[in-house]
Amino acid sequence: MGHLSTHVLDTMNGCPAAGMAVRLERVHADRVETVKTLQLNHDGRNDGGPLLNAQEMAVGRYRLVFAVAAYFRARGVVLPEPAFLDEVPIDFGIADAAGHYHVPLLASPWAYSTYRGS
């Protein structure tokens, strides 16, 4: 049964990015649709489980948008205006609606990385 999940680690402080705002979007040829907005829990994950469950999974283009600057400012980090990284978008495709897609983010105010997790 397919599903989509995410997890964010704050590499500046060495902890999960608790409280970071995340937006999941579906990218269509002519428009972008917001599917879900959420705030990450104490473990840097979605409290409600998968972002898309087996019934919601569909082949297509998607985008996760992570509010990195707002998260670090809320933690007391002084960032320039504009911040080097504000929102971090990760565009990805779901080719198999029955597959498990995990999109983790490792983030600091100055760098980020991602990969397809398990």
For each residue, the residues with C-beta under 8 A, 3 or more apart:
1: 54 98
2: 52 54 57 94 96 97 98 99 100 101
3: 50 51 52 53 54 57 100 101
4: 24 50 51 52 57 62 94 101 102 103
5: 45 46 49 50 51 100 101 102 103
6: 22 45 46 51 64 102 103 104 105
7: 16 43 44 45 102 104 105 117
8: 16 17 20 22 40 44 66 104 105 106 107
9: 15 16 17 44 104 105 106 107
10: 13 14 15 16 17 44 71 75 107 108
11: 14 106 107 108 111
12: 72 77 108 109
13: 10 75
14: 10 11
15: 9 10 18 44
16: 7 8 9 10 40 42 43 44 45
17: 8 9 10 20 40 44 71 105 107
18: 15 40 41 42 43 44
19: 39 40 71 74
20: 8 17 39 40 44 66 67 68 70 71
21: 37 38 39 66 67 70 71
22: 6 8 37 38 39 40 46 64 65 66 67
23: 34 36 37 64 65 67
24: 4 34 35 36 37 38 51 52 62 63 64
25: 32 33 34 35 62 63 64 65
26: 32 33 35 60 61 62
27: 32 60 61 62 63 91
28: 31 32 33 60 61
29:
30:
31: 28
32: 25 26 27 28 63
33: 25 26 28
34: 23 24 25 37
35: 24 25 26 51 52 62
36: 23 24 51
37: 21 22 23 24 34
38: 21 22 24 46 47 48 51
39: 19 20 21 22
40: 8 16 17 18 19 20 22 43 44 45 46
41: 18 44 45 46 47
42: 16 18
43: 7 16 18 40
44: 7 8 9 10 15 16 17 18 20 40 41
45: 5 6 7 16 40 41
46: 5 6 22 38 40 41 49 50 51
47: 38 41
48: 38
49: 5 46 53
50: 3 4 5 46 53
51: 3 4 5 6 24 35 36 38 46 64
52: 2 3 4 24 35 56 57
53: 3 49 50 56 57
54: 1 2 3 57 98
55:
56: 52 53
57: 2 3 4 52 53 54 94 97 98
58: 94 97
59: 94 95 96 97
60: 26 27 28 93 94
61: 26 27 28 91 92 93
62: 4 24 25 26 27 35 91 92 93 94
63: 24 25 27 32 89 90 91 92
64: 6 22 23 24 25 51 89 90 92 103 105
65: 22 23 25 87 88 89 90
66: 8 20 21 22 71 87 88 89 90 105 107 112
67: 20 21 22 23 70 71 86 87
68: 20 71 72 83 85 86 87 88 107 109 112
69: 72 73 79 83 85 86 87 109
70: 20 21 67 73 74
71: 10 17 19 20 21 66 67 68 74 75 107
72: 12 68 69 75 77 79 83 108 109
73: 69 70 76 77 79 83
74: 19 70 71
75: 10 13 71 72
76: 73
77: 12 72 73 109
78:
79: 69 72 73 83 84 109
80: 83 84
81:
82: 86
83: 68 69 72 73 79 80 86 109
84: 79 80 109 110
85: 68 69 88 107 109 110 111 112
86: 67 68 69 82 83
87: 65 66 67 68 69
88: 65 66 68 85 105 107 112
89: 63 64 65 66
90: 63 64 65 66 103 105 114
91: 27 61 62 63
92: 61 62 63 64 101 103 116
93: 60 61 62
94: 2 4 57 58 59 60 62 97 99 101
95: 59 99
96: 2 59 99
97: 2 57 58 59 94
98: 1 2 54 57
99: 2 94 95 96
100: 2 3 5 118
101: 2 3 4 5 92 94 116
102: 4 5 6 7 116 117 118
103: 4 5 6 64 90 92 114 116 117
104: 6 7 8 9 114 115 117
105: 6 7 8 9 17 64 66 88 90 112 113 114
106: 8 9 11 112 113 114
107: 8 9 10 11 17 66 68 71 85 88 111 112
108: 10 11 12 72 111 112
109: 12 68 69 72 77 79 83 84 85
110: 84 85
111: 11 85 107 108
112: 66 68 85 88 105 106 107 108
113: 105 106
114: 90 103 104 105 106
115: 104
116: 92 101 102 103
117: 7 102 103 104
118: 100 102
